[in-house]
């Protein structure tokens, strides 16, 4: 029976995604590996879909959307995760479960380790927070949200700026965006030190400049990063 969700990882040779298949008897998601390394066929085992393409992360996701749109649209929710995120199958199962249960259009698990944005850090006692911001590290989209935002994937080679554009395209309360505090994943690499950073440097891409250009293109002059509402964990569940 087909699984209801899809998780896509842009994987290099040091990718942690094989850990994502451990920790649960069953998983509610299929896994697509989009490989950018140098070993033909690496990681093409024990997964549902395989893709190989050199270059940065978001241009590859853009290419996948353009060529595999029907496949992506066959899933209820689709996630795009960095390969330096440490998690397991149970973590991703609970993320997708939260997306379905709360009818979320854009979501992510809380983050520890190297936290890029303070708003994504787990809040004790919180089940989830409806927020104005979900970062590009591991966003999960509903089908209707993905259809709306996927055309932006090719606008930023570095990915910088895309999160702010998604917030504009998926306004609250017509669309629900949230950080799921009930699930925490670990970001293992400091910002600007990921394995794809040398590729950006070789291309002469300045992420901050690219972000400014993306925001200007979409008429975003300022951005409020905060919570719309919070669902707390019942005390007997803490």
Buried (B, 14 or more C-beta within 10 A) or exposed (E): EEBBBBBBBBBBEEBBBBBBBEBBEEBBBBBBBBBBBEEEEBBEEEBEBBBBBEBBBBBBBBBBBEEBEEBBBBBBBBBBBBBBBBBBBBBBBBBBBBBBEBEBBBBBBBBBBBBBBEBBBBBEEBBBBBBBBBBBBBBBBBBEBBBBBBEBBBBBBBBBBBBBBBBBBBEBEEBBBBBBBBBBBBBBBEEEEBBBBEBBEEEEBEBEEBBEBBBEEBEBEEEEEEBEEBBBBEEEEE
